[in-house]
């Protein structure tokens, strides 16, 4: 190595050491400003140990690896308000996973508590999974939450870890970005919300959205910048008349404008099917008054209502939008008074009223500040009850954790209702909970034997949704048992878990009975039992697993007959290929094309190209149905933003990035996510649905169908339009080549006189 290169390396090393030292000093500065006992020695020991353990290792971004644990520790200290134990655990959180040190080493050096937290933060090794169907991500989360049930700090540090990973996501490959962003949106953002980390939850959502939908993110960001001056004017016109009256109340306060997050704006645009310009609550006004020493919660509550009175004296109230979370806080500890009024510029404006104490809880997290005492929660608090429910779900997980994340996610609801037992005991349930949810909330046996309920003394079915304030009495019968359809109308994780457990037990018994039916049939027909015979029957009836065949036999969904004997004489071993040919249905330009394609299927045509998960896969037309298929859940078409999920057999299932199923796959099996882009498509057509509405008139249907079939040469599969009171609305089911075609068609249909609204239906 020449002298020049040696000097450059030396300079780089010095610059990195300076960067590390500056970040560590910033961490100490954050900690020194907190109200925790100043334990600098243990923090210094943890930093030096982690720095040495990660020495020479770089992140994908090129910076020294120790910068990541330092950043996580700063989030834990500055943005969550946690103390030295959490800071040390954050500094050490990757040591066991990424180096040769063990949890026992951490325990010997730093004690039981820090080693427990580090162990909870250490990922499970992929080598322990014997079943490929098990989701490593779900198992990791289960371990994390089990540790959380003993010490909430483990999940707070994990959220901090995820936040920094999201802040530095740009250095990873697209497939990794989709995996991490999807997992974050699916579980970590709701978890942060549930724990009261609203500022972090909002940032996690925005960062996930930025990587999933960069174009849409940029568009909304630019529109927010362009409309900032107008919003500022609306705020000034609203705030100016109030300031003098609020000053007269005799306590310190701050009034400020709060802009809705980019993700929240996009989410509302999607759910309401409106444009950016049609969203009236892009900004809200927050009034925060100072929490003075010695002022009780009752006095703070009175101050909230005093401010409410001043505002409603000045502006017209929208009564149905009043939310009193001061009297009854949310389960995550959030307390505030919300109201919506008509401002002087003719716009509805939401106002949030809270004290500085309430504001700190809302922004930095209830768990980290006010209810956390001695590694536990205040007994009987809402978070204490929530953790109890989490533990109950953890004790009864699905055997392979396939649905574990779903059941946990169901316990992350922010909106609750409060329901009473006949004796007046209050129960907290998620919004949209049913009578059956309430039954399982009381006891598993009550849920399993529930036949109905009395809500406010009136008899209602199991599926009836409950409202806050309802008094509910559950009716049971020993003859009742859980049914398959129950799963469809319960909301809580506890109910879903208990029903699933009961159904699984019933299904095992049914499978055994079905297997006996098959063996008896084969015995009666003097056919020797072997794997080939059972596989032939399984594929013949359209199943891919034997248990599915056995269950269908027990349920009498299929019947065995002597006609099946001809299957035993078939010489072809590739039964799967035969039935694939029969079942294949490809939507193309014509039936002739479809038949031709089906006839040309051979074993050679199904030799798949190897898919490299690190590269972006191009969805070329000649690989359709061979290397990839489109998902039925979201029905993507060429031009949509998509990703691929690598299934068994090296085939990709293509989903829209916005698809809820894809979101679950990213959270469960992120390592199987493949970045995909569409190639050219000229041959195949894809099903698509259009929603259309407008003013009814003579010949409007004829004009619509003519535009579709003649102007665009698009095949119409189904039209369903209804007319009422001079207006029409409905849906068109068509076959289309790509997104550009559908956008052009929608624009053309909007030009028809009388047509007011045309949109593609997003599955």
SEZA-320948 format. One line per 3 residues: their letters; for each residue x, y, z of C-alpha. Coordinates in steps of 0.25 Angstrom, whole numbers. Layout:
N
a> X/Y/Z  ...
***
This chain:
763
xxx> 0/0/0  6/14/-4  7/25/6
xxx> -4/33/-1  -14/22/1  -10/19/15
xxx> -12/34/19  -26/34/13  -29/22/21
xxx> -24/28/33  -32/41/31  -45/33/28
xxx> -42/25/42  -40/38/49  -53/44/43
xxx> -61/32/47  -56/32/61  -59/47/62
xxx> -73/44/57  -75/33/67  -70/42/79
xxx> -79/53/75  -92/44/74  -88/38/88
xxx> -86/52/94  -100/56/88  -106/44/95
xxx> -100/48/108  -105/62/107  -119/56/104
xxx> -118/48/117  -113/59/125  -125/67/122
xxx> -135/56/127  -140/55/141  -134/41/143
xxx> -123/38/153  -110/41/146  -103/27/144
xxx> -93/31/134  -83/20/138  -92/8/133
xxx> -95/16/120  -80/18/117  -77/3/120
xxx> -88/-1/111  -84/8/100  -69/4/100
xxx> -73/-11/100  -83/-9/88  -73/0/81
xxx> -62/-11/82  -72/-22/79  -76/-16/66
xxx> -62/-10/62  -59/-11/47  -73/-14/43
xxx> -81/-5/34  -96/-2/31  -101/-3/17
xxx> -100/12/17  -85/11/19  -85/17/33
xxx> -79/10/45  -89/0/51  -88/6/65
xxx> -95/18/59  -108/10/59  -108/6/74
xxx> -105/20/77  -116/26/69  -126/16/75
xxx> -121/20/89  -123/34/86  -137/32/82
xxx> -140/24/95  -134/35/103  -139/48/96
xxx> -152/44/89  -157/33/99  -151/39/112
xxx> -146/25/117  -134/24/126  -120/17/127
xxx> -125/3/127  -132/5/114  -121/13/108
xxx> -111/2/111  -120/-9/105  -121/0/93
xxx> -106/1/92  -105/-14/93  -117/-19/86
xxx> -110/-24/73  -97/-30/81  -103/-44/83
xxx> -109/-45/69  -97/-40/61  -85/-44/69
xxx> -79/-56/77  -84/-50/90  -95/-58/97
xxx> -107/-53/106  -99/-60/118  -87/-50/115
xxx> -97/-38/115  -102/-44/129  -89/-45/135
xxx> -84/-31/131  -97/-23/132  -107/-31/141
xxx> -120/-38/140  -129/-27/135  -121/-22/124
xxx> -118/-36/119  -133/-39/119  -136/-27/111
xxx> -125/-31/101  -129/-45/100  -143/-40/97
xxx> -138/-31/86  -129/-42/79  -135/-49/67
xxx> -138/-64/67  -128/-71/59  -134/-76/46
xxx> -128/-90/48  -138/-94/58  -150/-95/49
xxx> -152/-109/44  -165/-105/36  -163/-96/25
xxx> -177/-91/26  -174/-84/40  -172/-69/39
xxx> -159/-65/46  -164/-51/46  -177/-56/54
xxx> -168/-64/64  -159/-52/66  -170/-43/69
xxx> -176/-54/78  -163/-55/86  -163/-40/87
xxx> -177/-38/92  -174/-49/102  -163/-41/108
xxx> -171/-29/107  -181/-35/117  -170/-35/127
xxx> -164/-22/124  -170/-12/114  -157/-6/111
xxx> -153/-17/102  -164/-13/92  -161/2/93
xxx> -146/-1/90  -151/-9/78  -159/2/73
xxx> -148/12/74  -139/1/66  -150/1/56
xxx> -151/16/55  -136/18/52  -136/6/42
xxx> -147/14/35  -140/27/35  -128/20/28
xxx> -136/11/19  -131/17/6  -118/9/6
xxx> -125/-4/4  -130/-12/-8  -145/-9/-12
xxx> -149/-23/-8  -144/-21/6  -150/-7/6
xxx> -164/-13/3  -162/-24/14  -158/-14/25
xxx> -168/-3/21  -179/-13/20  -176/-19/34
xxx> -175/-5/40  -188/-1/35  -195/-14/38
xxx> -190/-16/53  -180/-5/58  -188/7/55
xxx> -201/2/62  -192/-3/73  -186/11/75
xxx> -200/17/75  -205/7/85  -194/11/94
xxx> -196/25/93  -184/29/84  -192/37/75
xxx> -181/45/69  -173/33/66  -185/26/60
xxx> -188/37/51  -173/37/46  -173/22/44
xxx> -186/23/35  -180/34/27  -167/27/25
xxx> -174/14/21  -183/22/11  -171/29/5
xxx> -164/16/1  -176/9/-3  -182/20/-11
xxx> -171/31/-14  -179/38/-25  -191/39/-17
xxx> -183/44/-5  -176/55/-13  -189/59/-19
xxx> -196/62/-6  -183/68/0  -183/78/-11
xxx> -198/81/-10  -196/83/5  -184/93/2
xxx> -193/100/-8  -205/102/1  -197/106/13
xxx> -199/121/12  -214/119/10  -215/110/23
xxx> -207/120/30  -217/131/27  -228/122/31
xxx> -221/119/44  -219/134/47  -233/138/44
xxx> -238/127/54  -228/129/65  -228/145/66
xxx> -242/146/71  -240/136/82  -226/140/88
xxx> -232/152/96  -243/143/102  -233/132/105
xxx> -223/142/111  -234/146/121  -235/132/127
xxx> -223/134/135  -213/123/132  -202/121/122
xxx> -205/114/109  -200/112/95  -208/111/82
xxx> -202/105/69  -206/100/56  -204/85/54
xxx> -203/79/40  -209/65/37  -198/55/33
xxx> -196/52/18  -200/37/20  -213/41/28
xxx> -216/51/16  -214/40/6  -221/29/14
xxx> -233/38/15  -233/41/0  -233/26/-2
xxx> -244/23/8  -253/34/4  -249/34/-11
xxx> -247/49/-11  -236/58/-16  -226/66/-8
xxx> -234/78/-10  -247/72/-4  -241/69/10
xxx> -245/79/19  -238/75/32  -223/76/26
xxx> -220/84/38  -224/85/53  -222/95/64
xxx> -216/90/77  -217/98/90  -208/93/101
xxx> -209/100/115  -198/99/125  -199/88/136
xxx> -196/95/149  -190/89/161  -201/84/171
xxx> -212/85/160  -221/73/161  -227/65/149
xxx> -240/70/152  -236/84/151  -229/81/138
xxx> -242/75/133  -249/88/137  -239/97/130
xxx> -241/88/117  -256/91/118  -254/106/121
xxx> -246/107/108  -257/99/101  -267/109/105
xxx> -259/121/100  -257/114/86  -272/111/85
xxx> -276/125/89  -269/130/77  -271/119/67
xxx> -282/109/63  -280/95/68  -281/82/61
xxx> -287/75/72  -286/61/67  -271/63/66
xxx> -268/65/81  -259/55/87  -257/55/102
xxx> -244/47/105  -242/56/118  -253/49/126
xxx> -250/35/120  -236/34/114  -232/24/103
xxx> -226/11/107  -213/16/103  -214/28/113
xxx> -217/39/103  -225/50/109  -230/62/102
xxx> -243/69/98  -246/70/83  -257/78/76
xxx> -260/83/62  -265/97/59  -268/105/47
xxx> -257/116/45  -258/130/40  -254/125/26
xxx> -265/115/25  -257/103/28  -258/93/38
xxx> -247/93/48  -243/82/58  -238/87/72
xxx> -230/79/82  -230/84/96  -220/78/106
xxx> -210/81/117  -195/81/116  -195/68/124
xxx> -206/62/114  -197/67/103  -185/60/107
xxx> -192/47/109  -198/48/95  -185/51/88
xxx> -175/43/96  -183/31/101  -192/28/113
xxx> -184/15/116  -170/22/117  -175/34/126
xxx> -186/33/135  -191/19/138  -178/12/138
xxx> -174/8/152  -164/-2/156  -164/-10/143
xxx> -179/-11/143  -192/-3/140  -201/3/150
xxx> -210/-9/154  -224/-8/148  -220/3/137
xxx> -224/1/123  -210/-3/119  -209/-13/130
xxx> -222/-19/125  -217/-19/110  -205/-26/114
xxx> -213/-37/121  -221/-39/107  -207/-40/100
xxx> -202/-50/109  -215/-58/108  -213/-58/93
xxx> -199/-62/94  -203/-74/102  -212/-79/91
xxx> -204/-76/78  -207/-83/65  -198/-96/64
xxx> -189/-90/54  -191/-75/57  -197/-73/43
xxx> -209/-64/48  -201/-59/61  -199/-45/55
xxx> -213/-44/51  -218/-47/65  -208/-38/72
xxx> -212/-27/62  -226/-28/66  -222/-24/80
xxx> -216/-11/75  -229/-3/73  -229/11/77
xxx> -244/13/77  -251/6/89  -265/5/94
xxx> -269/3/108  -280/-8/111  -286/-12/124
xxx> -290/-26/130  -303/-28/137  -296/-25/150
xxx> -291/-11/145  -276/-16/143  -270/-8/131
xxx> -263/-16/120  -254/-9/109  -255/-14/95
xxx> -251/-10/81  -261/-2/73  -270/-11/64
xxx> -269/-22/75  -281/-32/75  -289/-39/86
xxx> -280/-51/83  -267/-43/86  -273/-39/99
xxx> -277/-53/103  -262/-58/101  -257/-45/108
xxx> -265/-51/120  -260/-65/119  -256/-75/109
xxx> -267/-85/113  -277/-74/112  -273/-71/98
xxx> -272/-85/93  -287/-88/98  -293/-74/95
xxx> -306/-75/87  -310/-60/88  -310/-48/96
xxx> -319/-38/103  -315/-24/100  -322/-13/108
xxx> -332/-24/111  -335/-27/97  -332/-41/90
xxx> -321/-40/79  -313/-50/71  -298/-53/73
xxx> -294/-44/62  -300/-31/67  -290/-20/68
xxx> -290/-13/82  -289/2/85  -283/9/97
xxx> -292/9/109  -299/-4/105  -303/-13/116
xxx> -301/-28/112  -306/-41/117  -301/-54/110
xxx> -310/-66/108  -303/-80/107  -307/-94/105
xxx> -299/-107/107  -303/-112/93  -296/-100/87
xxx> -282/-101/81  -273/-92/72  -276/-91/57
xxx> -268/-87/45  -277/-75/42  -274/-69/56
xxx> -260/-66/52  -266/-56/42  -273/-47/52
xxx> -264/-46/64  -254/-34/65  -245/-37/77
xxx> -232/-45/77  -237/-53/89  -250/-58/82
xxx> -243/-61/69  -232/-69/76  -242/-77/85
xxx> -251/-80/73  -239/-84/64  -234/-93/75
xxx> -248/-100/77  -250/-101/62  -236/-107/60
xxx> -239/-118/70  -252/-121/63  -245/-121/50
xxx> -235/-132/55  -246/-141/59  -253/-139/45
xxx> -240/-142/38  -238/-155/45  -253/-158/42
xxx> -251/-155/27  -238/-163/26  -246/-175/32
xxx> -257/-173/21  -246/-174/10  -239/-186/16
xxx> -252/-193/17  -255/-190/3  -242/-195/-2
xxx> -243/-207/6  -257/-210/1  -252/-209/-14
xxx> -240/-218/-11  -230/-206/-14  -217/-206/-7
xxx> -214/-193/0  -202/-185/-4  -197/-171/-5
xxx> -200/-171/-21  -214/-175/-19  -217/-164/-9
xxx> -210/-154/-17  -218/-157/-29  -231/-156/-21
xxx> -226/-143/-15  -223/-136/-28  -235/-142/-35
xxx> -245/-135/-25  -237/-122/-27  -229/-122/-13
xxx> -214/-120/-11  -214/-126/3  -219/-140/8
xxx> -225/-134/20  -234/-125/11  -239/-138/4
xxx> -241/-145/18  -249/-133/23  -258/-132/11
xxx> -261/-146/12  -265/-145/26  -273/-133/23
xxx> -280/-140/12  -276/-129/2  -271/-140/-7
xxx> -275/-155/-9  -266/-167/-13  -272/-175/-24
xxx> -268/-187/-33  -266/-178/-45  -253/-174/-38
xxx> -247/-188/-41  -242/-183/-55  -232/-174/-47
xxx> -224/-186/-43  -221/-190/-57  -215/-176/-61
xxx> -201/-178/-65  -196/-164/-65  -189/-160/-52
xxx> -190/-145/-54  -204/-145/-48  -202/-130/-44
xxx> -199/-126/-58  -211/-133/-63  -221/-126/-54
xxx> -213/-113/-55  -217/-113/-70  -231/-116/-67
xxx> -232/-105/-57  -224/-94/-64  -232/-82/-68
xxx> -225/-71/-75  -232/-58/-79  -227/-54/-93
xxx> -232/-47/-105  -241/-59/-109  -246/-73/-106
xxx> -237/-78/-117  -225/-72/-111  -228/-78/-98
xxx> -231/-92/-103  -218/-91/-111  -210/-87/-99
xxx> -216/-99/-91  -213/-109/-101  -198/-104/-102
xxx> -195/-107/-88  -185/-118/-86  -175/-122/-75
xxx> -164/-114/-82  -172/-101/-82  -173/-102/-67
xxx> -158/-102/-65  -156/-89/-57  -145/-79/-58
xxx> -138/-76/-45  -143/-63/-38  -132/-55/-32
xxx> -139/-48/-19  -128/-37/-19  -132/-32/-33
xxx> -144/-26/-39  -152/-36/-47  -158/-31/-60
xxx> -172/-37/-62  -171/-41/-77  -183/-46/-84
xxx> -177/-59/-88  -174/-63/-73  -189/-60/-70
xxx> -195/-73/-63  -182/-80/-64  -173/-71/-55
xxx> -183/-62/-49  -198/-61/-47  -207/-49/-42
xxx> -213/-50/-28  -229/-51/-28  -229/-42/-15
xxx> -225/-29/-22  -225/-33/-37  -213/-24/-41
xxx> -212/-20/-56  -200/-16/-64  -196/-2/-59
xxx> -200/-3/-45  -189/-2/-34  -187/-17/-31
xxx> -178/-26/-23  -176/-41/-24  -177/-52/-13
xxx> -168/-64/-16  -177/-77/-13  -173/-91/-13
xxx> -168/-96/-26  -161/-83/-30  -173/-76/-35
xxx> -177/-62/-32  -191/-57/-28  -192/-42/-32
xxx> -200/-33/-23  -202/-18/-23  -193/-11/-13
xxx> -206/-6/-6  -212/-19/-4  -216/-23/10
xxx> -211/-38/7  -198/-33/2  -197/-25/15
xxx> -198/-37/23  -188/-45/15  -178/-34/16
xxx> -180/-35/31  -180/-50/32  -170/-54/21
xxx> -163/-42/17  -151/-50/12  -159/-55/1
xxx> -163/-42/-5  -158/-39/-19  -157/-25/-25
xxx> -165/-25/-38  -168/-17/-50  -177/-19/-62
xxx> -171/-22/-76  -179/-19/-89  -193/-26/-90
xxx> -201/-26/-103  -207/-40/-103  -214/-43/-89
xxx> -226/-36/-84  -228/-34/-69  -242/-33/-61
xxx> -244/-19/-56  -256/-12/-49  -261/2/-51
xxx> -270/10/-42  -279/20/-50  -290/30/-46
xxx> -297/42/-51  -310/48/-55  -320/38/-62
xxx> -325/41/-76  -330/34/-88  -319/26/-95
xxx> -308/28/-85  -306/13/-83  -305/12/-99
xxx> -294/23/-99  -286/17/-88  -286/3/-94
xxx> -283/9/-108  -271/17/-103  -265/4/-96
xxx> -267/-6/-107  -265/3/-119  -256/14/-116
xxx> -247/5/-108  -250/-9/-113  -251/-14/-98
xxx> -259/-26/-95  -271/-24/-85  -273/-36/-76
xxx> -284/-30/-67  -292/-17/-65  -299/-14/-53
xxx> -306/0/-52  -317/5/-44  -326/18/-45
xxx> -333/25/-34  -338/39/-32  -332/44/-46
xxx> -318/39/-42  -311/26/-47  -300/18/-41
xxx> -293/4/-43  -281/-4/-47  -276/-9/-60
xxx> -268/-22/-60  -258/-21/-72  -245/-27/-78
xxx> -234/-17/-80  -219/-18/-84  -212/-8/-75
xxx> -214/3/-65  -212/14/-77  -224/8/-84
xxx> -233/8/-71  -229/23/-69  -232/27/-83
xxx> -245/20/-82  -249/27/-69  -246/40/-75
xxx> -254/37/-88  -266/33/-80  -265/46/-71
xxx> -267/53/-84  -281/47/-87  -292/57/-83
xxx> -298/53/-70  -287/45/-65  -282/51/-52
xxx> -272/41/-46  -264/30/-52  -253/22/-43
xxx> -246/9/-44  -250/0/-32  -238/-3/-24
x> -239/-17/-18
***
